[in-house]
Amino acid sequence: MLIALCPHLIATSQDVKFDRIGTDKGLTQANVTAIEQDDLGYIWLGTEDGLNRYNGYELETFLKDSNDSLSLPDNRIGSLAAGQNGDLYIGTTTGLILYKYDTHSFQHLNTADSINSTSIPTGPVRSLYRDRSQNVWVATDYSLTKIDSNDSINNHFTNSANSEIGLPSGIISITEDSKHNTWVANNRRIATLSIGSSKIETYNPT
């Protein structure tokens, strides 16, 4: 079977074209840390030194400008998630940023310094995920927040650094299963949040 499939695979591979997009074509930095496609079809590329938007032909770059309050607040980007109508959520080392397509402006969404607050804490955003209901999940060191399609905080969960039960700290991955339950993981544990409730179940794979 493998031999019979090989000619087909080879023929298919010859039809695939790859274009390299590097700093020579305007990319702000070679180390790409996040990729996301928004609702309008643009491809966003986050790097350790700036944000880039690709329209299929050329790049548009976004960088921090100390003289422009509406510019990108932080150039070090770790994660991206598409919002509604061309908006984009951006996870950076200094917190969560929202790009508004209609005004072409950026704004910090972090408004709290305490991990016990119902707002998104300041500090690095570790992971972002957009689920099938168009909610965006935001993971920081000690919190997980769900932002609905109206850009409002819908659910907020916190955990302490030393807790071995409940929400894992330092979440690095978020996904959703076929029943719309949310799964999160750090480098030690996995947890699931049941839809319609605040129940958290944890699993230790070791």
SVG drawing of the C-alpha trace seen along z (x, -y; Angstrom):
<svg xmlns="http://www.w3.org/2000/svg" viewBox="-25 -61 42 63">
<polyline fill="none" stroke="black" stroke-width="0.4" points="0.0,0.0 2.8,-2.4 4.5,-1.8 1.2,-2.4 0.6,-5.6 4.0,-7.0 3.4,-8.2 0.3,-10.0 2.1,-11.7 5.0,-12.7 2.6,-14.1 0.7,-16.0 3.8,-17.4 4.9,-18.9 1.8,-21.1 2.5,-22.6 4.4,-25.9 6.0,-27.4 7.0,-31.1 9.5,-32.1 8.6,-35.2 11.6,-36.5 13.1,-39.7 14.2,-40.3 10.5,-40.7 9.8,-43.0 9.2,-40.6 10.1,-42.4 12.0,-39.5 13.0,-36.0 11.8,-34.2 8.0,-33.8 6.3,-32.9 2.6,-32.8 0.5,-32.6 -3.2,-33.3 -5.7,-34.0 -8.4,-36.5 -12.0,-36.7 -11.1,-38.8 -8.5,-36.3 -5.3,-38.2 -2.5,-36.1 -0.9,-37.6 2.6,-36.7 3.8,-37.5 7.5,-37.7 9.8,-38.6 10.1,-42.1 6.9,-43.2 3.6,-42.1 3.1,-41.5 0.0,-41.2 0.2,-39.4 -2.5,-39.9 -1.1,-37.3 1.2,-39.7 2.9,-41.9 3.5,-42.5 2.3,-45.3 4.2,-45.8 3.2,-47.0 5.7,-48.2 5.7,-50.0 5.9,-53.8 6.4,-55.7 5.0,-58.8 1.7,-57.1 -0.6,-55.9 -2.6,-53.8 0.4,-51.8 1.3,-48.3 2.2,-48.6 4.6,-45.6 6.8,-44.2 7.4,-40.8 4.5,-38.6 3.9,-35.0 0.3,-34.1 -2.5,-35.3 -6.2,-34.7 -8.7,-36.1 -11.6,-38.1 -14.7,-39.3 -14.7,-41.2 -11.0,-41.5 -10.1,-42.2 -7.1,-40.4 -6.2,-39.4 -2.4,-39.5 -0.6,-37.9 2.6,-39.7 5.1,-39.7 3.3,-42.7 -0.3,-41.5 -3.2,-41.1 -3.7,-43.5 -6.7,-44.0 -6.3,-45.2 -9.5,-46.9 -9.8,-46.7 -12.4,-49.5 -10.0,-52.0 -6.7,-50.3 -5.6,-50.9 -4.2,-48.8 -5.3,-48.8 -4.1,-47.0 -7.0,-45.0 -5.2,-44.2 -6.7,-46.2 -5.9,-44.3 -2.7,-43.6 -4.2,-41.0 -4.7,-37.3 -7.9,-37.4 -9.5,-40.0 -12.2,-39.3 -10.3,-41.1 -7.3,-39.9 -4.1,-40.3 -1.1,-42.1 1.9,-40.2 2.7,-37.7 0.0,-36.0 1.0,-32.4 -1.7,-31.1 -4.7,-32.2 -7.4,-30.1 -10.6,-30.9 -13.3,-28.3 -16.2,-27.4 -18.6,-29.7 -16.2,-32.6 -15.1,-33.0 -11.4,-33.8 -9.6,-32.1 -6.7,-33.9 -4.2,-32.1 -1.7,-33.9 0.5,-32.5 -2.3,-32.1 -5.5,-32.7 -7.8,-31.6 -10.3,-34.0 -13.1,-33.6 -13.9,-36.7 -17.1,-36.5 -17.9,-37.8 -18.8,-41.3 -15.3,-41.6 -16.7,-41.2 -15.3,-38.9 -17.6,-35.9 -15.8,-33.6 -12.6,-34.0 -10.7,-31.2 -7.6,-31.6 -5.1,-29.4 -2.2,-29.9 1.4,-29.0 1.6,-26.0 -1.8,-24.5 -1.9,-20.9 -5.7,-20.8 -8.0,-22.9 -6.8,-25.1 -3.2,-24.4 -0.8,-27.4 1.3,-28.4 -1.1,-27.1 0.7,-26.7 -2.0,-25.0 -5.8,-25.4 -8.3,-23.4 -11.9,-22.3 -13.5,-18.9 -16.5,-17.8 -18.8,-18.5 -17.5,-22.1 -15.6,-21.4 -12.4,-23.4 -9.1,-21.6 -6.0,-23.2 -2.5,-21.9 0.8,-23.0 4.0,-21.0 2.7,-18.8 -1.1,-18.5 -4.2,-18.5 -7.5,-19.9 -11.0,-20.2 -13.7,-22.8 -17.2,-21.4 -19.5,-23.5 -22.2,-25.4 -20.5,-25.1 -17.3,-26.1 -16.4,-22.5 -12.7,-21.7 -11.4,-18.2 -7.7,-17.5 -5.6,-14.7 -2.0,-13.9 -0.4,-12.0 2.6,-10.9"/>
</svg>
